[in-house]
Amino acid sequence: MEIKPEIAARIKLLEEKYAAMGQDLASYLDGLLYADYLTYWDYIHLDTLLSLQNPKTNFPDEEIFIMYHQITELYFKLCLHELKQISNAAPITKSFLKERVARINRYFEALTRSFAIMINGMDPAQFLKFRMSLLPASGFQSAQYRLIEVYATDFKELVDKEHRDAFKSSGETSIEKMFEHIYWKQGATELSSGKKTLTLRQFETKYAQTIIDTAKKVQGKTLWDQYNRLSDEEKNDTEVINQLKQLDLNVNVNWPLVHYKSAVRYLQKNPEDIKATGGTNWQKYLPPRFQRRIFYPALWTNEELEDWGTGMKRIFEMELP
């Protein structure tokens, strides 16, 4: 049988590759010969993936709740995949940074637009019953979301707004000290006593050190740091700035707002609001205008900063039923 030139060329390249590793090409060709064909379901571990939904009740809509949160965490993993590449890029280039931030924006926009599944896609009566079996678990406990924040901005921007300016003016750089005043702790307080909820205590036990260690590791290499390594001309590029501002809106305005809309639909019941599963103060925690969490304040005008979380949402209108 005649071996075509293109096949012979590839065999030669393979021989060189495996010879450099002290390996025998013939053995690897035998492995290729004996191996079965790859299937779609094996490649993505489909059977395992579809077995990961384990409801705690018999209410059918609980499976929707589980699957949507699993989808969310996969999108968060995609975001972190891009943020880690940005952090490790040396040297960073404008085109690389812009494309990776655009990817993260697409992931968040897909999640935001799909949140109608949570807002309108579950029976309220079922939700208000099966949610009681989930205590004290809460989406508040998503460590990946917290890590996205850590990679995206200077850690001082994640400090609660009541302490943020003090940390900025003092020049304090201790991650541990800033972590004690991180914004999301204020949302995980018991509505009656003001003490840390069990949800927060569980989260800190499992993930506090991971978040602190990650923040230390990416100091000087966050998305904001990498942006500031660009030349003045590149930093002033309209497309780059727009992608960063869109990311700021996607993470800090649009994503919390759809959660707030969902909480209002299911949990707000006059004259008394229903607690979230983790006991979090969602009425004060979710609305962006209260948290005023902004990754890149230097990119916004004073008027835009004043309007944060209210009129700002019009910049990215959400088509939600």
C-alpha positions as CSV (number, residue, x, y, z in Angstrom):
1,M,0.0,0.0,0.0
2,E,1.4,3.3,-1.0
3,I,1.7,5.9,1.8
4,K,0.7,9.3,0.7
5,P,3.3,12.1,1.1
6,E,1.1,14.0,3.6
7,I,0.7,10.9,5.8
8,A,4.5,10.2,5.6
9,A,5.2,13.8,6.6
10,R,2.9,13.4,9.7
11,I,4.5,10.1,10.7
12,K,7.9,11.7,10.5
13,L,6.7,14.6,12.8
14,L,5.2,12.0,15.2
15,E,8.5,10.1,15.3
16,E,10.3,13.3,16.1
17,K,7.8,14.2,18.8
18,Y,8.0,10.9,20.6
19,A,11.7,10.4,20.1
20,A,12.3,13.7,22.0
21,M,10.4,12.2,24.9
22,G,12.3,8.9,24.7
23,Q,9.1,7.1,23.5
24,D,8.4,4.6,20.8
25,L,6.0,5.7,18.1
26,A,5.0,2.2,17.2
27,S,3.6,1.6,20.7
28,Y,1.5,4.8,20.5
29,L,0.2,3.7,17.0
30,D,-0.8,0.4,18.5
31,G,-2.7,2.3,21.2
32,L,-4.5,4.3,18.5
33,L,-5.3,1.1,16.6
34,Y,-6.8,-0.6,19.7
35,A,-8.7,2.4,21.0
36,D,-12.4,2.6,20.4
37,Y,-13.9,5.6,18.6
38,L,-14.7,8.6,20.8
39,T,-18.4,9.3,21.3
40,Y,-20.1,12.6,22.2
41,W,-21.6,11.2,25.4
42,D,-18.3,9.9,26.7
43,Y,-16.4,13.0,25.8
44,I,-18.7,15.3,27.9
45,H,-19.5,12.6,30.5
46,L,-23.1,13.0,29.7
47,D,-24.5,10.2,31.8
48,T,-22.6,11.6,34.9
49,L,-23.8,15.1,34.1
50,L,-27.4,14.1,33.9
51,S,-27.2,12.1,37.2
52,L,-26.1,15.2,39.2
53,Q,-29.6,16.4,39.9
54,N,-30.8,15.1,43.3
55,P,-33.9,16.9,44.6
56,K,-34.7,17.0,48.3
57,T,-38.4,16.9,47.7
58,N,-40.9,15.5,45.2
59,F,-41.9,18.9,43.8
60,P,-41.1,18.7,40.0
61,D,-39.9,22.3,39.8
62,E,-37.1,21.7,42.2
63,E,-35.2,20.0,39.4
64,I,-35.4,23.3,37.4
65,F,-34.0,25.2,40.4
66,I,-31.1,22.7,40.7
67,M,-30.2,22.6,37.0
68,Y,-30.3,26.3,36.5
69,H,-27.8,26.8,39.4
70,Q,-25.6,24.1,38.0
71,I,-25.6,25.9,34.6
72,T,-24.8,29.1,36.3
73,E,-21.7,27.6,38.0
74,L,-20.5,26.3,34.7
75,Y,-20.8,29.8,33.2
76,F,-18.9,31.1,36.2
77,K,-16.2,28.5,35.5
78,L,-15.9,29.8,32.0
79,C,-15.5,33.4,33.3
80,L,-12.7,32.3,35.6
81,H,-11.1,30.4,32.7
82,E,-10.8,33.7,30.9
83,L,-9.9,35.8,33.9
84,K,-7.0,33.5,34.7
85,Q,-5.7,33.8,31.2
86,I,-5.8,37.6,31.5
87,S,-4.0,37.5,34.8
88,N,-1.2,35.2,33.5
89,A,-0.7,37.0,30.2
90,A,2.8,38.5,30.1
91,P,3.0,40.8,28.3
92,I,-0.7,41.7,28.0
93,T,-1.9,43.0,24.7
94,K,-4.9,45.1,23.9
95,S,-6.4,42.6,21.5
96,F,-6.0,39.7,24.0
97,L,-7.6,41.6,26.9
98,K,-10.4,43.0,24.8
99,E,-11.4,39.6,23.4
100,R,-11.2,37.8,26.7
101,V,-13.4,40.5,28.4
102,A,-15.8,40.2,25.5
103,R,-16.1,36.5,26.2
104,I,-16.8,37.1,29.9
105,N,-19.5,39.6,28.9
106,R,-21.1,37.1,26.6
107,Y,-21.2,34.5,29.4
108,F,-22.9,37.0,31.8
109,E,-25.3,38.2,29.2
110,A,-26.4,34.7,28.4
111,L,-27.0,34.1,32.1
112,T,-28.8,37.4,32.6
113,R,-31.1,36.9,29.6
114,S,-31.8,33.3,30.7
115,F,-32.8,34.3,34.2
116,A,-36.4,34.4,33.1
117,I,-36.2,30.6,33.8
118,M,-35.9,31.5,37.4
119,I,-38.3,34.4,37.5
120,N,-41.2,32.9,35.5
121,G,-40.2,29.3,35.0
122,M,-41.2,27.8,38.4
123,D,-44.5,27.5,40.1
124,P,-44.5,29.9,43.0
125,A,-46.5,27.6,45.3
126,Q,-44.0,24.7,44.6
127,F,-41.0,27.0,45.1
128,L,-42.2,28.4,48.5
129,K,-42.5,24.8,49.7
130,F,-39.4,23.0,48.4
131,R,-37.2,26.0,49.3
132,M,-37.8,25.2,53.0
133,S,-36.0,21.9,52.5
134,L,-32.8,23.7,51.3
135,L,-32.1,25.7,54.5
136,P,-29.5,27.1,55.1
137,A,-28.0,26.6,51.6
138,S,-28.1,29.7,49.4
139,G,-26.8,31.0,46.1
140,F,-25.0,33.5,48.3
141,Q,-22.5,30.7,48.9
142,S,-21.2,30.6,45.3
143,A,-17.4,30.8,45.8
144,Q,-16.8,31.1,42.0
145,Y,-18.8,34.4,41.9
146,R,-16.6,35.8,44.7
147,L,-13.5,34.7,42.8
148,I,-14.7,36.4,39.6
149,E,-14.9,39.6,41.7
150,V,-11.4,39.0,43.1
151,Y,-9.9,38.6,39.6
152,A,-11.8,41.5,38.1
153,T,-10.8,44.4,40.3
154,D,-8.6,45.9,43.0
155,F,-9.6,44.2,46.3
156,K,-10.4,47.6,47.9
157,E,-13.3,48.0,45.5
158,L,-14.9,45.0,47.2
159,V,-14.8,46.5,50.6
160,D,-18.2,47.6,52.0
161,K,-19.1,51.1,50.9
162,E,-19.1,52.4,54.5
163,H,-15.4,51.4,54.9
164,R,-14.1,51.7,51.3
165,D,-12.9,55.3,51.3
166,A,-11.1,54.8,54.6
167,F,-9.1,51.8,53.1
168,K,-8.3,53.8,50.0
169,S,-7.1,56.9,51.8
170,S,-5.1,54.9,54.4
171,G,-3.1,52.9,51.8
172,E,-3.9,49.7,53.7
173,T,-2.9,46.7,51.6
174,S,-3.7,43.8,54.0
175,I,-6.1,41.5,52.3
176,E,-7.1,40.0,55.6
177,K,-8.1,43.4,57.0
178,M,-10.1,44.3,53.9
179,F,-11.7,40.8,53.9
180,E,-13.2,41.5,57.3
181,H,-15.1,44.4,55.7
182,I,-15.9,42.8,52.4
183,Y,-19.3,44.0,51.1
184,W,-21.2,40.7,50.9
185,K,-20.9,40.0,54.6
186,Q,-23.4,42.8,55.2
187,G,-26.0,40.9,53.2
188,A,-25.6,37.7,55.3
189,T,-26.9,38.9,58.5
190,E,-29.9,37.6,60.4
191,L,-32.9,39.9,59.9
192,S,-33.7,40.0,63.6
193,S,-30.4,40.0,65.5
194,G,-27.9,41.3,63.0
195,K,-25.6,38.3,63.7
196,K,-23.8,36.3,61.0
197,T,-26.2,33.8,59.5
198,L,-25.3,30.1,59.4
199,T,-25.1,30.5,55.7
200,L,-22.3,33.0,56.1
201,R,-20.5,31.0,58.8
202,Q,-20.6,27.8,56.6
203,F,-19.3,29.8,53.6
204,E,-16.4,31.4,55.5
205,T,-15.4,28.0,57.0
206,K,-15.1,26.5,53.6
207,Y,-14.0,29.3,51.4
208,A,-12.6,32.3,53.3
209,Q,-9.0,31.2,53.1
210,T,-9.3,30.3,49.4
211,I,-10.6,33.8,48.7
212,I,-7.9,35.4,50.7
213,D,-5.2,33.3,49.1
214,T,-6.5,34.0,45.6
215,A,-6.6,37.8,46.3
216,K,-3.0,37.7,47.4
217,K,-2.0,35.7,44.4
218,V,-3.6,38.0,41.9
219,Q,-2.5,41.3,43.6
220,G,-0.9,43.3,40.8
221,K,-2.4,40.9,38.2
222,T,-6.1,41.6,38.3
223,L,-8.0,42.5,35.2
224,W,-7.7,46.2,36.2
225,D,-4.0,45.8,36.8
226,Q,-3.5,44.3,33.4
227,Y,-5.6,47.0,31.7
228,N,-3.4,49.6,33.3
229,R,-0.3,47.9,31.8
230,L,-1.5,48.9,28.4
231,S,-0.1,52.0,26.7
232,D,-2.0,55.2,27.2
233,E,-3.2,55.0,23.6
234,E,-4.5,51.4,24.1
235,K,-6.1,52.3,27.5
236,N,-8.0,55.1,25.7
237,D,-9.3,52.7,23.1
238,T,-13.1,53.1,23.0
239,E,-13.8,49.4,22.4
240,V,-11.6,48.3,25.4
241,I,-13.2,50.8,27.7
242,N,-16.7,49.8,26.6
243,Q,-16.0,46.1,27.2
244,L,-14.7,46.9,30.8
245,K,-17.7,49.1,31.5
246,Q,-20.1,46.5,30.2
247,L,-18.4,43.9,32.4
248,D,-18.9,46.3,35.4
249,L,-22.6,46.5,34.5
250,N,-23.1,42.8,33.8
251,V,-21.6,41.7,37.1
252,N,-22.6,44.5,39.4
253,V,-25.9,45.8,38.1
254,N,-27.6,43.5,35.6
255,W,-26.9,40.2,37.4
256,P,-28.0,41.4,40.9
257,L,-31.1,43.1,39.4
258,V,-32.5,39.9,37.9
259,H,-31.9,38.2,41.2
260,Y,-33.8,41.0,42.9
261,K,-36.6,40.7,40.4
262,S,-36.8,36.9,41.2
263,A,-36.7,37.6,45.0
264,V,-39.5,40.1,44.7
265,R,-41.7,37.6,42.7
266,Y,-41.3,34.8,45.1
267,L,-40.4,36.3,48.5
268,Q,-42.0,39.7,48.8
269,K,-45.3,39.2,50.4
270,N,-47.0,42.3,51.9
271,P,-47.1,43.3,54.7
272,E,-44.1,41.1,55.6
273,D,-41.3,39.9,53.3
274,I,-40.4,36.2,53.4
275,K,-36.8,35.4,54.4
276,A,-34.4,34.1,51.8
277,T,-33.3,30.5,52.4
278,G,-30.0,31.6,54.0
279,G,-31.7,34.3,56.1
280,T,-29.9,37.0,54.0
281,N,-31.3,40.5,54.0
282,W,-32.0,40.4,50.2
283,Q,-33.9,43.6,50.2
284,K,-30.7,45.6,51.1
285,Y,-28.2,43.1,49.7
286,L,-29.4,42.7,46.1
287,P,-30.2,46.2,44.8
288,P,-27.0,47.6,43.2
289,R,-28.0,51.2,44.3
290,F,-27.5,50.1,47.9
291,Q,-24.2,48.1,47.5
292,R,-22.7,50.6,45.0
293,R,-20.1,48.0,44.1
294,I,-18.2,49.3,41.1
295,F,-15.2,47.5,39.6
296,Y,-13.8,50.4,37.6
297,P,-14.9,53.8,39.0
298,A,-12.2,55.6,37.1
299,L,-14.0,54.7,33.8
300,W,-17.3,56.3,34.7
301,T,-18.4,59.9,34.9
302,N,-19.5,61.5,38.2
303,E,-23.1,61.5,36.9
304,E,-22.9,57.8,36.0
305,L,-21.5,57.0,39.4
306,E,-24.3,58.9,41.1
307,D,-26.9,57.1,39.0
308,W,-25.4,53.6,39.7
309,G,-27.9,50.8,39.8
310,T,-30.9,53.0,38.9
311,G,-30.8,54.7,35.5
312,M,-27.5,52.9,34.8
313,K,-29.5,49.7,34.0
314,R,-30.8,51.4,30.9
315,I,-27.4,51.1,29.3
316,F,-28.0,47.4,29.0
317,E,-31.7,46.9,28.8
318,M,-32.9,43.4,29.6
319,E,-35.7,41.8,27.7
320,L,-37.3,40.0,30.6
321,P,-41.0,38.9,30.5
